[in-house]
Amino acid sequence: MDIIIGIDPGSRVTGYGLVGVTASGLAHVGHGCIRLEHPRQPERLREIFQGLQVVLDEFAPGQAAVEEVFMGRNAASALKLGQARGSAIVACQCRGIAVAEYSARKVKQAVVGNGAASKEQIQHMVRTLLRISETIAQDAADALAVAICHAHSHDSLARIASATRYSRKRLR
């Protein structure tokens, strides 16, 4: 089973979700949140890095996906979020894990079918798709959604590559 970690980085809470890709579909492997305790940003970035290192060591995912920064009205918040993303990406890269990046709109489209879906819709669909009965924290649900998006995108790319190889063989 190939495991994908999805990461929803934040300057206060970073969510993570792990999804297994099997022949029969997707399976929930685990999820959680890294709650950042320190008041200063440099220490928070270390907490993200170290917290994800523990998760990566425990579950040994082969792939990672991170949500891209959404540029809102507050540039300072976007900068802090970008730093949190960087810390998460470096944590994965230090373990040799390739990282894919997806916009929030693409994640919502992949999971809910609507790029403008609400947080509640994402939570509901994640629980439905992964057959999870308990309530999931919003940050963890968002991270699972990123992992699901990557699984769907990666699967589609693999099918295209396979079809292309098949077509090339037939043309020879």
Residue frames as qw, qx, qy, qz and C-alpha x, y, z in Angstrom:
[[0.000, 0.891, 0.454, 0.000, 0.00, 0.00, 0.00],
 [0.395, 0.339, -0.012, 0.854, 1.40, 3.38, -1.01],
 [0.276, -0.735, -0.488, 0.381, 0.86, 6.02, 1.68],
 [0.233, 0.586, 0.153, 0.761, 0.36, 9.71, 0.90],
 [0.285, -0.523, -0.470, 0.652, 0.62, 12.42, 3.54],
 [0.099, 0.760, 0.334, 0.548, -1.43, 15.54, 3.00],
 [0.411, -0.302, -0.370, 0.777, -0.40, 18.65, 4.91],
 [0.024, -0.864, -0.348, -0.363, -2.47, 21.75, 5.67],
 [0.513, 0.001, -0.337, 0.790, 0.14, 24.14, 7.07],
 [0.216, -0.882, -0.294, -0.299, -0.87, 26.90, 9.43],
 [0.223, 0.572, -0.419, 0.669, 0.86, 29.41, 11.68],
 [0.501, -0.420, 0.439, -0.616, -1.12, 28.19, 14.73],
 [0.785, -0.030, 0.588, -0.194, -2.18, 24.64, 13.76],
 [0.297, 0.437, -0.714, -0.460, -0.78, 22.37, 11.06],
 [0.863, 0.049, 0.324, -0.384, -3.01, 19.51, 10.04],
 [0.101, 0.402, -0.856, -0.308, -1.80, 16.24, 8.56],
 [0.846, 0.125, 0.285, -0.432, -3.67, 13.33, 7.07],
 [0.115, -0.382, 0.873, 0.280, -2.47, 10.01, 5.72],
 [0.818, 0.311, 0.094, -0.475, -4.23, 8.05, 3.02],
 [0.457, -0.245, 0.817, 0.252, -3.31, 4.64, 1.69],
 [0.592, 0.437, -0.327, -0.594, -3.77, 3.83, -1.98],
 [0.523, -0.094, 0.846, -0.039, -4.84, 0.23, -2.51],
 [0.042, 0.080, 0.825, 0.557, -6.13, -1.73, -5.48],
 [0.076, -0.606, -0.790, -0.055, -9.67, -1.28, -4.14],
 [0.042, -0.884, -0.246, -0.395, -9.40, 2.48, -3.54],
 [0.102, 0.609, -0.394, 0.681, -8.38, 4.82, -0.75],
 [0.695, -0.451, -0.541, 0.144, -7.98, 3.89, 2.90],
 [0.260, -0.891, 0.150, -0.341, -7.68, 6.12, 5.94],
 [0.721, 0.153, -0.516, 0.436, -4.30, 5.57, 7.62],
 [0.462, -0.490, -0.439, 0.594, -4.25, 8.37, 10.18],
 [0.118, 0.757, 0.177, 0.618, -4.63, 12.07, 10.85],
 [0.529, -0.582, -0.383, 0.485, -3.90, 14.71, 13.44],
 [0.113, 0.944, 0.052, 0.304, -2.89, 18.26, 14.22],
 [0.613, -0.027, -0.288, 0.735, 0.35, 19.82, 15.34],
 [0.198, -0.934, -0.280, -0.098, -0.67, 22.62, 17.68],
 [0.527, 0.428, -0.221, 0.700, 1.98, 25.28, 17.82],
 [0.546, -0.680, -0.419, 0.252, 2.69, 26.48, 21.34],
 [0.497, -0.243, -0.043, 0.832, 5.46, 29.05, 21.04],
 [0.149, 0.858, 0.280, -0.403, 4.63, 32.75, 20.67],
 [0.000, -0.708, 0.426, 0.564, 7.51, 33.41, 18.24],
 [0.787, 0.509, -0.123, -0.326, 7.43, 32.37, 14.59],
 [0.338, 0.567, -0.751, -0.003, 10.92, 30.78, 14.43],
 [0.281, -0.183, 0.874, -0.352, 10.02, 28.35, 17.23],
 [0.736, 0.320, 0.331, -0.495, 6.69, 27.57, 15.55],
 [0.640, 0.582, -0.432, -0.254, 8.51, 26.68, 12.33],
 [0.086, 0.405, -0.891, 0.185, 10.74, 24.30, 14.31],
 [0.533, 0.038, 0.686, -0.494, 7.64, 22.74, 15.91],
 [0.779, 0.459, -0.021, -0.427, 6.12, 22.11, 12.47],
 [0.468, 0.574, -0.670, -0.057, 9.36, 20.60, 11.20],
 [0.060, -0.297, 0.895, -0.327, 9.91, 18.38, 14.25],
 [0.637, 0.139, 0.513, -0.558, 6.25, 17.37, 14.54],
 [0.787, 0.478, -0.161, -0.355, 6.11, 16.29, 10.92],
 [0.282, 0.519, -0.805, 0.052, 9.41, 14.42, 11.24],
 [0.374, -0.116, 0.819, -0.419, 7.80, 12.28, 13.97],
 [0.747, 0.370, 0.285, -0.473, 4.74, 11.59, 11.76],
 [0.611, 0.609, -0.451, -0.229, 6.93, 10.79, 8.73],
 [0.056, 0.420, -0.888, 0.177, 9.03, 8.38, 10.79],
 [0.519, 0.029, 0.713, -0.471, 5.95, 6.65, 12.19],
 [0.731, 0.460, 0.363, -0.349, 3.99, 6.19, 8.94],
 [0.415, -0.281, 0.652, 0.569, 6.76, 6.29, 6.27],
 [0.591, 0.690, 0.293, -0.298, 4.68, 7.83, 3.46],
 [0.661, 0.091, 0.471, 0.577, 6.07, 7.58, -0.05],
 [0.195, 0.514, 0.360, 0.753, 4.50, 10.81, -1.29],
 [0.147, -0.505, -0.460, 0.715, 3.47, 14.15, 0.14],
 [0.113, 0.626, 0.465, 0.616, 1.06, 16.89, -0.91],
 [0.226, -0.387, -0.375, 0.812, 0.81, 20.39, 0.55],
 [0.197, 0.853, 0.483, 0.016, -1.82, 23.05, 0.07],
 [0.424, 0.382, 0.081, 0.817, -0.56, 26.19, -1.65],
 [0.126, -0.353, -0.365, 0.852, -0.73, 29.61, -0.02],
 [0.127, 0.767, 0.574, 0.258, -3.92, 31.52, -0.66],
 [0.283, 0.060, -0.090, 0.953, -3.08, 35.20, -0.98],
 [0.119, -0.779, -0.613, 0.060, -5.75, 37.08, 0.90],
 [0.051, 0.938, 0.092, 0.329, -5.79, 40.68, 1.99],
 [0.518, -0.816, 0.255, 0.011, -3.28, 40.31, 4.80],
 [0.613, 0.625, -0.466, 0.129, 0.27, 40.04, 3.43],
 [0.177, -0.566, 0.706, -0.386, 1.76, 39.36, 6.89],
 [0.802, -0.066, 0.485, -0.342, -0.52, 36.33, 7.35],
 [0.865, 0.487, -0.092, -0.080, 0.33, 35.05, 3.88],
 [0.301, 0.696, -0.607, 0.238, 4.04, 35.39, 4.66],
 [0.446, -0.393, 0.705, -0.386, 3.69, 33.40, 7.91],
 [0.894, 0.188, 0.298, -0.276, 1.69, 30.75, 6.09],
 [0.692, 0.640, -0.332, 0.023, 4.35, 30.56, 3.40],
 [0.002, 0.613, -0.728, 0.309, 6.99, 30.02, 6.07],
 [0.702, -0.146, 0.588, -0.375, 4.88, 27.24, 7.62],
 [0.886, 0.434, 0.013, -0.164, 4.59, 25.61, 4.19],
 [0.423, 0.706, -0.548, 0.145, 8.33, 25.87, 3.75],
 [0.334, -0.464, 0.741, -0.354, 8.94, 24.16, 7.07],
 [0.841, 0.105, 0.431, -0.309, 6.55, 21.33, 6.10],
 [0.778, 0.598, -0.182, -0.067, 8.12, 20.91, 2.66],
 [0.187, 0.676, -0.677, 0.225, 11.64, 20.79, 4.10],
 [0.610, -0.286, 0.652, -0.347, 10.52, 18.16, 6.65],
 [0.903, 0.312, 0.243, -0.167, 9.37, 15.95, 3.76],
 [0.591, 0.730, -0.336, 0.069, 12.40, 16.68, 1.60],
 [0.174, -0.649, 0.699, -0.245, 14.75, 15.74, 4.47],
 [0.698, -0.074, 0.685, -0.196, 13.16, 12.27, 4.37],
 [0.134, -0.176, 0.793, 0.568, 13.50, 12.06, 0.57],
 [0.316, 0.543, 0.766, -0.137, 9.75, 12.39, -0.02],
 [0.140, 0.259, 0.450, 0.843, 8.63, 14.17, -3.18],
 [0.091, 0.507, 0.518, -0.683, 6.15, 16.99, -2.51],
 [0.117, 0.485, 0.614, 0.612, 3.28, 18.01, -4.78],
 [0.025, 0.269, 0.331, -0.904, 1.43, 21.30, -4.29],
 [0.010, 0.530, 0.763, 0.371, -2.26, 21.99, -4.91],
 [0.157, -0.280, 0.037, -0.947, -4.39, 25.09, -4.72],
 [0.311, 0.139, 0.700, -0.627, -7.29, 25.13, -2.27],
 [0.627, 0.362, -0.061, -0.687, -9.66, 25.37, -5.23],
 [0.546, 0.312, -0.739, -0.243, -8.22, 22.24, -6.86],
 [0.039, 0.062, -0.918, 0.389, -8.43, 20.31, -3.57],
 [0.463, 0.253, 0.460, -0.714, -12.08, 21.29, -3.10],
 [0.638, 0.388, -0.346, -0.568, -12.84, 20.36, -6.72],
 [0.399, 0.271, -0.875, -0.043, -11.21, 16.94, -6.31],
 [0.026, -0.056, -0.888, 0.456, -12.94, 16.08, -3.04],
 [0.318, 0.440, 0.548, -0.636, -16.33, 17.81, -3.23],
 [0.399, 0.466, 0.673, 0.414, -16.68, 18.49, -6.95],
 [0.032, 0.942, 0.261, 0.208, -17.03, 22.22, -6.30],
 [0.571, 0.289, -0.227, 0.734, -14.03, 24.55, -6.13],
 [0.157, -0.503, 0.164, -0.834, -15.95, 26.89, -3.83],
 [0.688, -0.386, -0.611, -0.065, -16.98, 24.22, -1.30],
 [0.405, -0.784, 0.200, -0.426, -17.27, 25.11, 2.37],
 [0.001, 0.471, -0.822, 0.321, -15.10, 23.67, 5.16],
 [0.655, -0.036, 0.573, -0.491, -18.11, 21.68, 6.37],
 [0.854, 0.423, -0.082, -0.293, -18.62, 20.14, 2.92],
 [0.426, 0.580, -0.684, 0.120, -14.96, 19.12, 2.82],
 [0.299, -0.324, 0.782, -0.442, -15.18, 17.52, 6.27],
 [0.798, 0.156, 0.351, -0.465, -18.31, 15.61, 5.28],
 [0.800, 0.512, -0.263, -0.170, -16.87, 14.32, 2.00],
 [0.198, 0.560, -0.772, 0.226, -13.55, 13.33, 3.58],
 [0.481, -0.178, 0.726, -0.457, -15.39, 11.33, 6.22],
 [0.840, 0.326, 0.187, -0.391, -17.61, 9.75, 3.56],
 [0.652, 0.612, -0.441, -0.084, -14.81, 8.91, 1.10],
 [0.256, 0.455, -0.794, 0.311, -12.56, 7.43, 3.78],
 [0.714, -0.376, -0.554, -0.205, -15.40, 5.83, 5.80],
 [0.265, 0.123, -0.585, 0.756, -14.49, 7.65, 9.03],
 [0.354, -0.652, -0.656, -0.139, -17.22, 7.69, 11.66],
 [0.425, -0.612, -0.335, 0.577, -15.71, 10.07, 14.22],
 [0.148, 0.984, 0.088, -0.048, -15.52, 13.84, 13.93],
 [0.742, 0.131, 0.046, 0.657, -12.29, 15.15, 12.43],
 [0.217, -0.704, -0.059, 0.674, -10.67, 18.48, 13.32],
 [0.500, 0.834, 0.116, -0.202, -10.98, 20.92, 10.43],
 [0.039, 0.795, -0.562, -0.227, -7.22, 21.19, 9.88],
 [0.426, -0.200, 0.877, 0.096, -6.84, 17.40, 9.76],
 [0.620, 0.539, 0.556, -0.131, -9.83, 17.08, 7.39],
 [0.359, 0.883, -0.169, -0.252, -8.27, 19.69, 5.10],
 [0.147, -0.601, 0.763, 0.187, -4.99, 17.73, 5.15],
 [0.559, 0.123, 0.820, -0.001, -6.80, 14.48, 4.31],
 [0.554, 0.755, 0.267, -0.228, -8.51, 16.33, 1.45],
 [0.153, 0.816, -0.491, -0.265, -5.08, 17.37, 0.10],
 [0.339, -0.295, 0.887, 0.107, -3.94, 13.73, 0.25],
 [0.601, 0.441, 0.653, -0.133, -7.12, 12.58, -1.54],
 [0.414, 0.858, -0.061, -0.300, -6.60, 15.24, -4.21],
 [0.016, -0.661, 0.713, 0.233, -3.05, 14.02, -4.77],
 [0.497, -0.006, 0.868, 0.000, -4.16, 10.39, -4.94],
 [0.595, 0.648, 0.441, -0.181, -6.74, 11.26, -7.59],
 [0.296, 0.878, -0.276, -0.254, -4.30, 13.43, -9.56],
 [0.213, -0.529, 0.807, 0.153, -1.47, 10.91, -9.30],
 [0.595, 0.195, 0.777, -0.061, -3.79, 8.07, -10.35],
 [0.558, 0.774, 0.203, -0.220, -4.99, 10.05, -13.36],
 [0.143, 0.818, -0.511, -0.225, -1.42, 10.84, -14.43],
 [0.398, -0.287, 0.868, 0.078, -0.46, 7.17, -14.10],
 [0.642, 0.449, 0.612, -0.109, -3.39, 6.13, -16.31],
 [0.427, 0.870, -0.089, -0.231, -2.43, 8.74, -18.92],
 [0.083, -0.674, 0.713, 0.178, 1.19, 7.55, -18.88],
 [0.538, -0.013, 0.843, -0.004, 0.06, 3.93, -19.23],
 [0.617, 0.659, 0.398, -0.164, -2.26, 4.79, -22.12],
 [0.250, 0.875, -0.337, -0.244, 0.53, 6.75, -23.81],
 [0.272, -0.454, 0.836, 0.146, 2.94, 3.79, -23.53],
 [0.606, 0.284, 0.739, -0.075, 0.24, 1.47, -24.92],
 [0.517, 0.813, 0.139, -0.229, -0.42, 3.83, -27.85],
 [0.057, 0.783, -0.568, -0.247, 3.27, 4.12, -28.65],
 [0.443, -0.189, 0.872, 0.092, 3.61, 0.32, -28.74],
 [0.612, 0.521, 0.583, -0.120, 0.65, 0.04, -31.12],
 [0.372, 0.882, -0.099, -0.272, 2.13, 2.65, -33.46],
 [0.216, -0.617, 0.709, 0.266, 5.42, 0.75, -33.83]]
